[in-house]
């Protein structure tokens, strides 16, 4: 069986084709996507290659995904990839500092999966499996607390003893020669602890940049901090008093504080222990009752799946008829009935009756494929690089060269060696990118706090750089534009009395495990409809299904016949039928033309028609649907106001999306899409520009991660929120336009901060190079620059604040 031309899923025996579209497709949705992509070659869509630049795509071997603590720039990525692939048995590696993840391809004959984290763990980085609980053994908070306490002790001695002598005044406290050595020894000790403990991540970053051959800002920070430390240590040993340990302390604490802000933002980006990973099936039950690991199952093996259990692998039904909930995998809002000969997907849940499933030739699970798809996206996706990091490869060497030139020029002009060293040191200190390092994370932190006030949790700084530049907004339908829950929208009832259409339908639907049945029962309870009994059954006190123990599962008794298309039973003295119009035809019940036409119109509108009849005739119609959110139209209008294209993606059929297709601000609707199809659509939409995807279901997670920005609604599944860059915790769709406004204001604030930081360097470096600043004033200037960035970041972002 060949794969779908668009999404590479298996195509049915009778593939979906069209003379106007090249290729064979697994569903009508994929065909329509291919048709709508304006001549794009569908065969060029490779869902396995989700990153634009993935160096491990062609590597052979087993794949494992790791979480990695300690990465904070692109240099970290390069270093870990380089050192990991140097190890025997590792074929390839790709790291992402934006999501703290790493994908490793290894040879299982040379390296076990358990050994891979140890290979990656080095030089202060810690790698661990995605199911492993994280620890706080390298807490930046602890480093800041220790550094802050010792920094205050250091500055106290400077204020009382060192600073007065710097400016030619008598010290506040004169401790004499021994006391001076004692105090300087304390200052030296405190500065050493701050540099080596609090500043360890900075020193590690500098080392990594040298190993990777890519200078970064950590290298410049480390040079400034260690240069002032070494100079001060030498002066102390020689008996001098002009020490600049305070500069080392200030540099380390300011930069570490900025990195802490950044780490707090990044830590919310992706929690890799997701719902989909947990939902994967580890064991399966064969037809004869034997339980075996999924990896040992061969194609053709017949598996027994009981009600409430998840189908382990893709396959074909060989026995049984049951409703299968495939929402986690396909995104379809209603369970689908599967009969012998029908294909089922691994990850679907059997809801009401047991099925026997023969495993497909590939012996894979669609759910597993979605999990792998998501992890590939997250581990290979590159995060936004701060402008400071982008320019580091030029800026860092330039500053070092300027410091050397300034020092040599001082000597050439008759200055002393000590004066030359101080000039070079001042250049390094004044150019130390503290303000540059704080410019982005502080503005981002302000944006995160402002968004949180409107019920939006921002998990990645990507939101603030990319969201304002969005060209296409892709909205999932079920659970995003709609409530995601089935509800009764209309009851057409010509019967009278307490045994009318709704009462009879609710009496029978209590015994069905189906979202439509739940909606009818709930609606009857909400309006206080009379509760009727089904003859031949015993009512459960909790209102649930009557127990009939079959294979350890609960089923209705024989008095209630649960058909694939409805429910039949005796209510109020008459056989009552509740369900699809086809069930009425099979049972020989006549359906008046008015009800038949109303049912057909409801189906065409994407709603679910439920006929109710007794005594040989249909007596009424109940319409059930997934209701649109009240704020969806206003949200769509706002999102489209700035020239953005708004498109709708859904796993449901085309009729269910017609109401959204008719909205004037909706550019296109792509219906019938499986998760892989959504990813393919998002990737092709990116040919129009930057794409923001908004969804809620686990089936949306790969598409959320594949988009430039993913926004999830909090009432959605856990995986969807963890794959997103931002999460709407308020459950209100109209919070999305507010997020766009906050993102635009935050990006503007970032650019203001960066402009100030670079402008400061343009002025301060020449002053330091000409000897007009000493290290102390350089440190003060650096601190003032950082303070201005902090003040600018703390201003209100929106006018309505």
C-alpha positions in Angstrom: 0.0 0.0 0.0 1.5 3.4 -1.1 1.6 6.6 0.9 -0.4 9.7 0.5 1.2 12.1 -2.0 0.7 15.0 0.5 1.1 13.6 4.0 2.6 10.1 3.4 -0.1 8.4 5.4 -1.4 5.1 4.0 -4.0 5.4 1.3 -7.0 3.2 1.2 -7.4 0.4 -1.3 -9.5 2.8 -3.4 -7.3 6.0 -3.1 -8.8 9.5 -3.3 -7.9 11.0 -6.7 -9.0 13.8 -9.0 -8.1 14.4 -12.7 -7.1 18.0 -11.9 -4.7 17.0 -9.1 -1.6 14.8 -9.5 -1.1 12.0 -7.0 -3.1 9.7 -4.7 -4.4 10.8 -1.4 -5.5 9.2 1.9 -8.5 11.6 2.3 -10.4 14.3 0.6 -8.8 16.9 2.9 -5.3 16.2 1.6 -6.5 16.3 -2.0 -8.2 19.7 -1.4 -5.0 21.0 0.3 -3.0 19.9 -2.7 -5.5 21.6 -5.1 -5.5 24.8 -3.1 -1.7 25.3 -2.9 -1.6 27.0 -6.3 0.6 24.7 -8.2 2.9 23.7 -5.4 4.3 20.2 -6.1 2.7 18.1 -3.4 5.3 15.4 -3.8 7.9 17.9 -2.6 6.2 18.0 0.8 8.4 15.8 3.1 6.8 15.6 6.6 9.9 13.8 7.9 12.0 16.8 7.1 10.4 19.4 9.3 13.4 21.6 9.9 14.8 23.7 7.1 18.3 22.8 8.1 18.5 19.3 9.7 22.0 17.8 9.5 20.8 14.4 10.8 18.1 13.7 8.3 20.1 11.1 6.4 21.8 9.5 9.4 21.0 5.8 10.0 20.5 4.3 13.4 18.2 4.5 16.5 16.8 7.9 17.5 16.5 9.3 21.0 15.3 12.6 22.2 16.8 14.3 25.3 16.2 17.3 27.4 19.4 19.3 28.1 20.0 21.8 30.8 22.5 24.6 30.4 22.1 25.7 26.8 21.5 29.4 26.2 22.9 30.3 22.8 23.6 29.0 19.3 27.2 28.3 20.3 25.9 25.8 22.9 24.1 24.0 20.2 27.2 23.8 18.0 29.4 22.7 20.9 27.1 19.9 22.0 26.5 18.7 18.4 30.3 18.7 17.8 31.3 16.9 21.0 28.5 14.4 20.9 29.2 13.3 17.3 32.9 12.9 18.2 31.9 9.9 20.4 32.1 6.5 18.8 28.7 5.1 18.1 26.9 8.4 17.7 26.0 9.0 14.1 24.5 12.5 14.3 23.1 15.1 16.7 20.9 18.2 16.5 20.4 20.6 19.5 18.0 23.4 20.1 18.7 25.9 22.9 15.3 27.5 22.5 13.5 24.4 23.6 16.4 22.8 25.6 16.1 19.6 23.5 18.4 17.4 21.5 17.9 14.7 19.0 20.6 12.0 18.8 21.0 9.2 16.2 23.2 6.4 17.5 24.3 2.9 16.6 22.6 0.5 19.1 25.4 -2.1 18.5 28.0 0.4 19.9 26.0 2.6 22.3 22.9 1.8 24.4 20.1 4.3 24.7 20.8 4.6 28.5 24.4 5.7 27.7 23.5 8.6 25.4 22.6 11.1 28.1 26.1 10.5 29.7 27.7 11.2 26.3 26.0 14.5 26.0 26.5 15.5 29.7 29.7 17.5 29.8 31.2 20.9 30.6 28.3 21.8 32.8 25.5 20.6 30.5 23.2 17.9 31.8 21.2 15.7 29.5 18.4 13.3 30.5 15.6 11.3 28.9 12.3 13.1 28.3 10.5 10.9 30.8 13.0 11.7 33.6 12.0 14.2 36.3 14.2 17.3 36.2 16.2 18.3 39.2 17.3 21.7 40.5 20.9 20.8 41.2 22.3 23.7 39.1 19.8 26.3 40.2 20.5 29.9 38.9 18.6 31.1 42.0 21.2 29.6 44.3 24.0 31.1 42.3 22.4 34.5 42.4 21.7 34.3 46.2 25.3 33.4 47.0 26.7 36.0 44.6 24.3 38.7 45.8 25.1 38.1 49.5 28.9 38.1 48.9 28.6 41.0 46.5 26.9 43.1 49.2 29.8 42.2 51.6 32.3 43.2 49.0 30.7 46.5 48.3 30.5 47.3 52.0 34.3 47.1 52.3 34.7 49.1 49.1 32.5 51.9 50.4 34.2 51.9 53.8 37.7 51.4 52.8 38.6 51.2 49.1 36.6 53.9 47.4 37.8 56.8 49.7 41.4 55.9 48.9 40.6 55.8 45.2 39.6 59.4 45.3 42.4 60.5 47.7 40.3 60.7 50.9 40.9 59.1 54.2 39.0 55.8 54.6 35.9 55.8 56.7 37.6 53.1 58.9 41.4 52.9 59.1 42.4 49.3 59.9 46.2 49.8 59.5 48.5 47.6 57.4 47.3 44.3 58.8 43.7 45.3 58.6 44.2 46.4 55.0 45.6 43.0 54.0 42.8 41.3 55.9 40.1 43.3 54.2 41.6 42.9 50.7 42.0 39.2 51.4 38.2 39.0 52.2 37.4 41.0 49.1 39.6 38.7 47.0 38.0 35.6 48.5 34.4 36.9 47.9 35.3 37.9 44.3 36.8 34.5 43.7 33.6 32.7 44.8 31.4 35.0 42.8 33.6 34.6 39.7 33.9 30.8 39.9 30.6 29.9 41.3 28.0 32.5 40.3 29.9 33.2 37.1 30.5 29.5 36.2 27.9 29.5 33.4 29.6 32.6 31.9 33.0 31.0 32.0 31.6 27.8 30.6 30.0 29.7 27.8 33.3 31.4 27.0 35.1 28.0 26.9 32.4 26.6 24.7 32.7 29.5 22.3 36.4 28.9 22.0 36.0 25.2 21.5 33.3 25.7 18.9 35.3 28.4 17.1 32.4 30.9 17.4 33.1 33.9 19.7 30.0 35.0 21.7 29.1 37.5 24.3 30.0 35.2 27.1 33.6 35.3 25.9 33.6 39.1 26.1 32.0 39.1 29.6 34.5 36.5 30.8 37.4 38.5 29.4 36.2 41.6 31.2 35.5 39.9 34.5 38.7 37.8 34.6 40.9 40.6 33.4 39.8 42.9 36.2 40.1 40.0 38.6 43.7 39.0 37.5 44.8 42.7 37.5 43.3 43.2 41.0 44.9 40.0 42.3 48.3 41.1 41.0 48.0 44.6 42.6 47.0 43.0 45.9 50.0 40.7 45.9 52.3 43.8 45.1 50.8 45.7 48.0 48.7 48.1 46.0 45.2 49.4 46.9 43.8 50.3 43.4 42.0 47.0 43.0 39.0 46.4 40.8 37.4 43.3 42.3 34.2 45.3 42.4 34.2 45.4 38.6 34.4 41.6 38.5 31.5 41.4 41.0 29.3 43.9 39.1 29.9 42.3 35.7 29.1 38.7 36.9 26.0 39.7 38.9 24.5 42.0 36.3 24.9 39.5 33.5 23.8 36.5 35.6 20.6 38.4 36.6 19.9 39.0 32.9 20.5 35.4 32.0 18.2 34.4 34.9 15.4 36.4 33.3 16.0 34.7 30.0 16.1 31.3 31.6 12.7 31.9 33.2 11.2 32.7 29.9 12.8 29.7 28.2 11.9 27.2 30.9 8.2 27.7 30.0 8.8 27.0 26.3 8.2 23.2 26.1 7.7 20.6 28.8 8.5 17.4 26.9 6.5 15.0 29.1 3.3 15.4 27.0 -0.1 13.8 26.8 0.7 12.1 23.5 3.9 10.5 24.9 2.0 9.2 27.9 -0.9 7.9 25.7 1.4 5.7 23.6 0.7 2.0 24.2 3.5 -0.2 25.5 1.7 -3.5 25.6 -1.1 -5.2 23.6 -3.4 -8.1 24.1 -3.6 -10.8 21.4 -6.9 -12.4 20.4 -6.2 -15.4 22.7 -5.6 -13.1 25.7 -1.8 -13.1 25.8 -0.2 -9.7 26.7 2.9 -8.9 24.7 5.1 -5.8 24.2 4.1 -3.7 21.2 7.6 -3.8 19.7 7.3 -7.6 19.5 4.1 -7.5 17.5 4.4 -8.7 13.9 2.2 -7.6 10.9 -1.0 -9.7 10.7 -1.2 -10.3 14.4 -4.8 -10.1 15.6 -5.2 -8.0 18.7 -8.2 -7.7 21.1 -9.1 -4.1 22.0 -11.7 -3.8 24.7 -14.0 -0.8 25.3 -12.0 2.1 26.9 -8.7 0.8 25.6 -6.4 2.5 23.0 -5.7 0.7 19.7 -1.9 -0.2 19.9 -1.1 -0.1 16.2 -2.6 0.7 12.8 -4.6 -2.1 11.4 -7.8 -3.5 10.0 -10.9 -4.6 11.9 -11.5 -8.3 11.5 -14.3 -8.8 14.0 -16.7 -6.5 15.9 -18.5 -3.3 15.3 -17.7 -0.3 17.6 -17.5 3.5 17.7 -13.8 4.5 17.8 -12.8 7.9 19.2 -9.9 9.1 17.0 -9.9 12.7 18.1 -6.5 12.5 19.8 -5.0 11.4 16.5 -7.2 12.8 13.7 -8.9 15.7 15.3 -12.4 14.6 14.2 -14.9 15.8 16.7 -17.1 12.7 16.6 -16.3 9.0 17.1 -16.6 6.9 13.9 -18.1 3.5 13.6 -15.6 0.8 12.5 -16.7 -2.5 11.0 -14.9 -5.6 9.7 -12.7 -4.5 6.8 -12.4 -0.9 8.0 -9.0 0.5 8.8 -8.2 1.9 12.3 -5.4 4.1 13.5 -3.1 3.4 16.4 -4.0 5.7 19.2 -7.8 5.6 18.6 -9.9 4.6 21.6 -12.6 1.9 21.3 -15.6 3.4 23.1 -18.5 0.9 23.4 -17.8 -2.7 22.1 -14.7 -4.8 21.7 -12.8 -5.0 18.4 -10.4 -7.5 17.0 -7.8 -5.7 14.9 -5.2 -7.3 12.5 -2.0 -5.3 12.5 -1.0 -3.6 9.2 2.0 -4.6 7.2 4.0 -1.7 8.5 3.2 -2.5 12.1 3.3 1.2 13.2 1.1 3.5 15.1 -0.3 6.7 13.8 0.0 8.1 17.4 3.6 7.2 17.5 4.2 8.9 14.2 2.6 12.0 15.5 4.8 11.9 18.6 7.9 11.5 16.5 6.7 14.2 14.2 6.3 16.6 17.1 9.7 15.7 18.6 11.4 16.1 15.3 10.0 19.6 15.0 10.9 20.7 18.5 14.4 19.2 18.6 15.4 20.7 15.2 13.7 24.0 15.4 16.1 27.0 15.9 15.1 29.6 18.4 15.3 33.3 17.9 18.8 34.7 18.3 19.3 37.9 20.2 20.8 40.6 18.1 23.8 40.7 20.5 24.5 37.0 19.8 24.2 37.5 16.0 26.8 40.2 16.1 29.1 38.6 18.6 31.3 36.9 16.1 32.3 40.4 14.9 31.8 42.5 18.0 33.9 40.4 20.4 37.1 40.2 18.3 36.7 43.8 17.5 36.6 44.9 21.1 39.6 42.7 22.0 41.6 44.2 19.1 40.6 47.7 20.2 41.7 47.0 23.8 45.1 45.8 22.6 45.5 48.7 20.2 44.6 51.2 22.9 47.1 49.6 25.3 49.9 49.7 22.8 49.0 53.2 21.8 49.3 54.3 25.4 52.8 52.9 25.6 53.7 54.4 22.3 52.6 57.8 23.5 54.9 57.5 26.6 52.5 56.0 29.1 53.6 53.4 31.6 52.8 49.7 31.4 50.4 50.0 34.3 48.6 52.8 32.5 48.4 50.8 29.3 47.0 47.8 31.1 44.4 50.0 32.8 43.4 51.5 29.4 43.0 48.1 27.8 41.1 46.8 30.9 38.8 49.8 30.8 38.0 49.2 27.1 37.0 45.6 28.0 34.9 46.7 30.9 33.1 49.5 29.3 32.2 47.4 26.3 31.0 44.6 28.5 27.5 43.9 27.0 25.5 44.0 30.2 22.9 46.4 28.8 23.1 44.5 25.5 22.4 41.2 27.3 19.6 42.6 29.4 17.9 44.4 26.5 15.9 41.5 25.2 15.2 39.3 28.3 13.9 42.3 30.4 11.7 43.6 27.7 10.5 40.0 27.1 9.8 39.6 30.8 7.7 42.8 30.7 5.8 41.5 27.8 5.2 38.1 29.5 3.8 39.8 32.6 1.5 42.1 30.5 0.2 39.2 28.5 -0.5 37.2 31.7 -2.8 39.9 32.8 -5.1 39.1 29.9 -4.9 35.3 30.5 -2.1 34.5 28.1 1.1 32.6 29.1 4.0 33.3 26.8 6.5 30.4 26.7 9.0 31.6 24.1 10.6 34.9 23.1 9.9 33.9 19.5 6.4 35.3 20.1 7.6 38.8 20.5 9.9 38.8 17.4 7.7 36.8 15.0 4.1 37.3 15.9 3.9 41.0 14.8 5.3 40.0 11.4 2.6 37.3 10.9 1.2 37.1 7.3 -1.1 34.1 7.7 -3.2 33.2 10.8 -4.3 29.5 10.7 -7.1 28.7 13.1 -8.1 25.2 14.0 -11.9 24.7 14.1 -12.9 22.2 16.7 -12.1 23.5 20.2 -10.7 26.8 18.9 -13.4 28.5 16.8 -15.9 26.2 18.4 -16.4 25.1 22.0 -15.2 21.5 21.3 -18.2 20.0 23.1 -21.4 18.6 21.5 -24.7 20.4 22.5 -28.3 20.2 21.5 -29.2 23.1 19.3 -32.8 22.4 18.5 -35.6 20.0 19.4 -38.3 19.6 16.8 -41.0 17.8 18.7 -44.6 17.3 17.6 -45.4 14.9 20.4 -47.0 16.1 23.6 -46.9 15.1 27.2 -44.1 13.8 29.5 -43.2 11.0 27.1 -42.2 13.3 24.2 -39.2 13.2 21.9 -36.6 14.5 24.3 -37.7 12.4 27.3 -37.7 9.2 25.2 -34.4 10.0 23.6 -32.7 10.8 26.9 -34.1 7.6 28.5 -32.3 5.5 25.8 -29.2 7.6 25.3 -28.3 7.1 29.0 -27.0 3.7 27.9 -24.8 4.9 25.1 -21.2 5.9 25.4 -21.1 8.6 22.7 -20.7 12.5 22.7 -24.0 13.0 20.9 -25.8 10.8 23.5 -24.1 12.7 26.3 -25.3 16.0 24.8 -29.0 14.8 24.7 -28.9 13.5 28.2 -27.4 16.7 29.5 -29.9 18.9 27.7 -32.8 16.9 29.1 -31.4 17.3 32.6 -30.8 21.1 32.0 -34.4 21.8 31.0 -35.9 19.4 33.5 -37.4 17.0 31.1 -39.3 14.0 32.6 -37.0 11.1 33.3 -38.4 7.9 31.8 -37.4 4.3 32.5 -36.4 1.8 29.8 -38.4 -1.3 30.3 -36.5 -4.5 31.1 -33.5 -2.7 32.7 -32.6 -1.6 36.2 -31.9 2.1 36.7 -28.5 2.8 38.3 -28.6 5.3 41.1 -25.8 7.3 39.6 -27.6 7.6 36.3 -24.9 5.7 34.4 -25.0 2.7 32.2 -26.7 -0.5 33.5 -24.0 -3.0 34.2 -23.7 -6.2 32.2 -20.2 -7.5 32.8 -18.6 -8.6 29.6 -14.9 -9.2 29.6 -14.6 -7.1 32.7 -16.2 -4.1 31.0 -19.6 -2.4 31.5 -22.2 -2.8 28.8 -26.0 -2.2 28.6 -28.3 -5.1 29.2 -30.0 -6.9 26.4 -33.1 -4.7 26.9 -31.3 -1.8 25.2 -29.9 -2.5 21.7 -27.0 -0.2 21.0 -26.7 -0.1 17.2 -23.8 1.4 15.2 -26.2 4.2 14.2 -28.3 4.6 17.2 -30.1 3.1 20.2 -33.3 1.0 20.4 -35.4 0.0 23.4 -38.8 0.0 25.0 -39.9 3.2 26.6 -43.4 4.1 27.9 -44.9 0.9 26.4 -43.5 1.4 22.9 -40.3 0.3 21.0 -38.4 3.6 20.6 -35.7 4.2 18.0 -33.2 7.0 18.4 -30.5 7.7 15.8 -29.4 8.3 12.3 -32.0 8.3 9.4 -30.4 5.2 8.0 -31.3 3.3 11.2 -35.0 4.2 10.7 -34.8 2.9 7.1 -33.2 -0.4 8.4 -36.0 -0.7 11.1 -38.8 0.1 8.6 -39.9 3.2 10.4 -41.5 5.9 8.2 -39.9 9.3 8.3 -42.2 12.3 7.3 -40.9 14.5 4.6 -40.5 17.5 6.9 -38.3 15.5 9.2 -36.3 14.0 6.4 -35.6 17.4 4.8 -34.8 18.9 8.2 -32.3 16.1 8.9 -30.7 16.5 5.5 -30.4 20.2 6.0 -28.8 19.7 9.4 -26.3 17.3 8.0 -25.4 19.6 5.2 -24.8 22.4 7.7 -22.3 20.2 9.6 -24.7 19.3 12.4 -25.7 15.9 13.7 -29.4 15.0 13.1 -30.9 12.5 15.6 -34.4 11.2 14.7 -36.7 9.9 17.4 -39.6 7.6 16.7 -41.9 5.0 18.1 -45.0 3.1 17.1 -43.6 2.7 13.6 -43.1 6.3 12.8 -40.6 9.2 13.3 -42.1 11.6 15.8 -39.3 14.2 16.1 -35.8 15.5 15.4 -33.0 16.5 17.8 -30.2 18.5 16.2 -26.7 18.3 17.9 -23.6 20.3 16.9 -20.3 21.7 18.1 -21.3 25.3 18.8 -19.1 28.2 17.5 -17.6 30.4 20.2 -19.4 33.7 20.7 -16.3 35.7 20.1 -15.0 33.9 16.9 -16.3 36.5 14.4 -14.9 39.5 16.2 -11.6 37.7 16.7 -11.4 36.8 13.0 -12.2 40.4 12.0 -9.5 41.8 14.3 -6.8 39.3 13.1 -7.6 40.1 9.4 -7.7 43.9 10.0 -3.9 44.4 9.4 -3.9 42.7 6.0 -3.3 39.2 7.4 -4.8 36.2 5.6 -7.0 34.1 8.0 -7.5 30.4 7.1 -9.3 27.6 8.9 -8.0 24.0 9.4 -10.2 21.2 10.5 -10.3 17.4 10.6 -14.0 17.4 10.1 -15.7 17.3 6.7 -16.4 20.3 4.6 -20.0 20.7 5.6 -19.0 21.2 9.3 -16.9 24.2 8.3 -19.3 25.9 5.9 -20.3 28.6 8.5 -16.6 29.7 8.7 -16.1 29.5 4.9 -18.9 32.1 4.5 -17.2 34.7 6.7 -15.8 37.5 4.5 -12.5 37.7 6.4 -11.8 34.0 6.1 -9.5 33.5 3.1 -9.7 29.7 2.9 -11.0 26.6 4.7 -9.0 23.4 4.6 -11.3 20.5 5.7 -10.8 16.8 6.3 -7.2 17.2 7.4 -5.4 14.6 9.5 -2.6 15.9 11.8 0.1 15.2 9.1 -2.1 17.1 6.6 -2.3 20.1 9.0 1.5 20.1 9.2 1.8 20.0 5.5 -0.7 22.8 5.1 1.1 25.0 7.6 4.4 24.4 5.9 3.0 25.2 2.5 1.3 28.3 3.9 4.7 29.5 5.0 5.5 30.1 1.3 3.1 33.2 1.7 5.1 34.5 4.7 5.2 33.9 8.5 2.4 31.7 9.8 0.8 31.7 13.3 -1.2 28.6 14.1 -3.9 28.7 16.8 -5.3 25.4 18.0 -6.2 23.3 21.1 -6.2 19.6 20.4 -3.3 17.1 20.7 -3.7 16.5 17.0 -2.9 20.2 16.5 0.4 19.9 18.4 2.6 19.1 15.3 1.1 22.0 13.4 1.5 24.3 16.3 5.2 23.4 16.5 5.6 23.6 12.7 4.3 27.1 12.5 6.4 30.2 13.1 4.4 30.8 16.2 2.0 28.4 17.8 -0.8 29.6 20.2 -2.9 27.0 22.2 -6.1 27.4 24.1 -5.7 26.1 27.7 -8.8 24.0 27.8 -7.2 22.0 25.1 -5.1 18.9 25.7 -1.8 19.0 27.6 0.3 18.3 24.5 -1.1 21.2 22.5 -0.2 23.7 25.2 3.3 22.3 25.6 3.9 22.4 21.8 2.8 26.0 21.7 4.8 29.2 22.0 1.9 30.9 23.9 -1.1 29.5 25.8 -4.4 31.3 26.3 -5.2 30.2 29.9 -8.4 32.3 30.0 -10.1 30.1 27.4 -11.2 33.2 25.5 -10.4 33.3 21.8 -10.5 37.1 21.9 -7.4 37.1 24.0 -5.4 36.3 20.8 -5.7 39.8 19.3 -4.5 41.2 22.6 -1.5 38.9 22.4 -0.7 40.4 18.9 -0.8 43.9 20.4 1.4 43.0 23.4 3.9 41.2 21.0 4.1 44.3 18.8 4.7 46.6 21.8 7.3 44.3 23.3 9.2 44.0 20.0 9.3 47.8 19.9 10.7 47.9 23.4 13.3 45.4 22.6 14.5 47.5 19.7 14.6 50.6 21.9 16.8 48.8 24.4 19.1 47.4 21.8 19.5 50.9 20.2 20.4 52.4 23.6 22.8 49.6 24.4 24.7 49.9 21.1 24.6 53.7 21.2 26.2 53.5 24.7 29.0 51.3 23.3 29.6 53.7 20.4 30.2 56.6 22.8 31.8 54.8 25.7 34.4 52.6 23.9 36.2 55.6 22.3 36.3 57.4 25.7 37.8 54.4 27.3 40.3 53.9 24.5 41.6 57.5 24.8 42.1 57.1 28.5 39.3 59.4 29.6 37.7 56.7 31.7 39.3 54.5 34.4 38.0 51.0 35.2 35.8 52.3 38.1 34.0 54.9 36.0 33.7 52.3 33.2 32.0 50.0 35.6 29.7 52.8 36.8 28.9 53.7 33.2 28.2 50.0 32.4 25.8 49.9 35.4 24.1 53.1 34.5 23.5 51.8 31.0 22.0 48.6 32.4 19.8 50.6 34.8 18.4 52.7 31.9 17.5 49.5 30.0 15.7 48.2 33.2 13.7 51.4 33.5 12.7 51.4 29.9 11.6 47.8 30.1 9.5 48.5 33.2 7.3 51.1 31.4 3.8 50.2 30.5 3.5 48.5 27.1 -0.1 49.4 26.0 -1.9 52.7 26.3 -4.8 51.0 28.1 -2.6 49.9 31.0 
